[in-house]
Amino acid sequence: MLTFYHAPRSRSSSILYLLEELGVAYDVLEIDIHADDGAPESYRAIHPHKKVPAIVHDGVVVIERAAICVYLADAFPQAGLAPAIDDPMRAAYLSALVYADAVFDPCLTAHAQGWQYASRAFPFGAYEDMLAYLERRLSAHAYAAGARYSAADTQWAEGLDRGMRLLGTIPERPAFKAYLTRIAARPAFQRYRALAYA
């Protein structure tokens, strides 16, 4: 039994994409994070800050996108989305997953809010440095962790797609557009888009 706590058009959409890639059955419980008081107080039993995403899998609660990705990709190895622990790509995969949460998302949010700050003032660093890193990485490699598609790509692709197509917070650089073209050919991405923006 897999339950996904989700708010449409939010950062939890990247987990929706991951679930489509996994090809497993799941139930969606929508959480109204935009209500006056945010999500219901009872939701703190799942997430301490009443945020999304979260999952409950066979009674086990997992919160935060990077943790959810690692957990689900390892729990459903038949999908082939997680390099094995002894795979040379495993380190790059884990780094890319955590980068999406710890650097990409905070930089994007700070930029969208118009924050002016020194790179050293926050642990996630500067927006321009984040963009430059993603551009270098995706110019040198087909996917976030290297030559093969992985669960990390569900996070990078959803963030870049949302930032470029919907929010206008990511510039349309050639490396980003080429990457999203590769991703858009995947049936799971097409299903995700249909679900997320229906």
C-alpha positions in Angstrom: 0.0 0.0 0.0 1.5 3.3 -1.1 -0.2 6.7 -0.3 1.2 9.9 -1.7 0.4 13.2 0.0 0.4 15.8 -2.7 -0.6 19.4 -3.5 -1.1 20.1 -7.2 1.3 22.5 -8.9 3.7 22.3 -6.0 7.2 20.9 -5.4 5.5 17.5 -4.7 4.8 17.2 -8.4 8.3 15.8 -8.9 7.3 12.8 -6.7 4.2 12.4 -8.9 6.6 12.1 -11.8 8.7 9.6 -9.9 5.7 7.4 -9.2 4.7 7.4 -12.8 8.3 6.2 -13.7 8.1 3.5 -11.1 4.9 2.2 -12.6 3.5 1.1 -9.2 0.0 1.5 -7.8 -0.5 4.4 -5.5 -3.2 6.5 -3.9 -3.1 10.3 -3.9 -4.3 12.3 -0.9 -4.4 16.0 -1.9 -3.3 18.4 0.9 -4.5 22.0 0.7 -1.3 23.8 1.5 -2.9 27.1 0.3 -5.7 27.2 2.9 -5.6 30.2 5.3 -4.0 28.1 8.0 -2.1 25.8 5.6 -2.7 22.1 5.7 -4.9 20.7 8.4 -3.3 20.4 11.8 -3.9 16.7 11.8 -1.4 16.4 8.9 1.4 17.1 11.3 1.2 13.4 12.1 2.6 12.8 8.6 4.8 15.9 8.1 6.0 18.0 11.1 5.8 21.3 9.1 2.6 20.4 7.2 4.5 20.4 3.9 4.3 18.2 0.9 5.4 15.7 -0.4 5.2 12.8 1.9 4.5 9.1 1.4 3.3 6.2 3.6 4.4 2.9 2.2 3.2 -0.2 4.1 2.8 1.9 7.2 6.2 3.6 6.9 6.2 7.4 6.7 8.9 9.1 4.5 9.2 12.9 4.1 11.3 15.2 2.0 11.8 14.7 -1.7 15.4 13.3 -1.7 14.6 10.8 1.0 11.4 9.7 -0.8 13.3 9.3 -4.1 16.0 7.1 -2.5 13.5 5.1 -0.6 11.1 4.4 -3.5 13.8 3.8 -6.1 15.4 1.3 -3.8 12.1 -0.3 -2.7 11.1 -0.9 -6.4 14.4 -2.0 -8.0 12.6 -3.5 -11.0 12.1 0.1 -12.4 15.8 0.5 -12.7 15.9 4.0 -11.4 18.6 3.6 -8.7 22.2 2.6 -9.4 23.2 -0.2 -7.1 25.3 0.6 -4.0 28.4 -0.7 -5.8 27.7 1.0 -9.1 30.2 3.8 -9.9 27.2 6.1 -10.7 25.7 5.7 -7.2 27.6 8.7 -5.8 26.7 11.0 -8.6 23.1 9.8 -8.3 22.8 10.5 -4.6 24.5 13.9 -5.1 22.1 14.9 -7.8 19.1 13.9 -5.7 20.2 15.9 -2.7 21.3 18.8 -4.9 17.7 19.2 -6.1 16.4 19.7 -2.6 19.4 21.4 -0.9 20.6 23.8 -3.6 18.3 23.9 -6.7 15.0 24.5 -5.0 16.2 27.1 -2.4 18.2 29.0 -5.0 15.1 29.1 -7.3 12.9 30.2 -4.4 15.3 32.9 -3.3 15.6 34.2 -6.9 11.8 34.2 -7.4 11.4 36.2 -4.2 14.0 38.7 -5.4 16.4 38.1 -2.5 19.7 39.9 -2.7 22.3 38.1 -0.7 25.9 37.1 -0.7 26.5 33.5 -1.7 28.3 32.7 1.5 25.3 34.0 3.6 23.2 30.8 2.9 24.2 27.2 2.7 22.6 26.8 -0.7 24.7 29.5 -2.4 24.0 31.7 -5.4 21.3 31.3 -8.1 23.8 32.0 -10.9 26.2 29.3 -9.5 23.4 26.8 -9.4 22.5 27.6 -13.1 26.1 27.3 -14.1 26.5 24.0 -12.4 23.4 22.5 -14.0 24.4 23.8 -17.4 27.9 22.3 -17.1 26.5 19.0 -15.9 23.9 18.7 -18.6 26.3 19.7 -21.3 28.7 17.0 -20.3 26.2 14.2 -19.5 22.9 13.1 -20.9 21.3 12.8 -17.5 21.7 14.2 -14.0 23.8 11.3 -12.7 25.7 10.5 -15.9 25.0 8.5 -19.0 21.9 6.7 -17.6 18.5 7.9 -16.6 17.7 7.7 -12.9 15.3 8.8 -10.2 17.5 12.0 -9.9 16.1 13.0 -13.3 12.6 13.1 -12.0 13.7 15.8 -9.7 15.9 17.8 -12.1 13.5 17.5 -15.0 10.4 18.6 -13.0 12.3 21.6 -11.6 13.7 22.7 -14.9 10.4 22.2 -16.7 8.4 24.1 -14.0 11.0 26.9 -13.9 11.3 27.3 -17.6 7.8 26.6 -18.8 5.5 27.8 -16.0 7.4 30.2 -13.7 9.9 31.9 -16.0 12.6 31.5 -13.3 14.9 29.4 -15.3 16.5 30.8 -18.5 16.0 28.7 -21.7 19.6 27.7 -22.2 20.4 25.1 -24.9 21.6 22.5 -22.5 18.4 22.7 -20.5 16.2 22.6 -23.6 18.1 19.6 -25.0 17.8 17.8 -21.7 14.1 18.4 -21.4 13.6 17.2 -25.0 15.2 13.9 -24.0 13.0 13.7 -20.9 9.8 14.6 -22.8 10.2 11.5 -25.0 9.6 9.3 -21.9 6.0 7.9 -21.6 6.1 8.4 -17.8 6.9 12.1 -18.3 4.0 12.5 -20.7 1.7 10.8 -18.2 3.0 13.0 -15.4 2.4 16.2 -17.4 -1.2 15.1 -18.2 -1.9 14.4 -14.6 -0.1 17.5 -13.2 -1.6 20.0 -15.6 -5.0 18.5 -16.4 
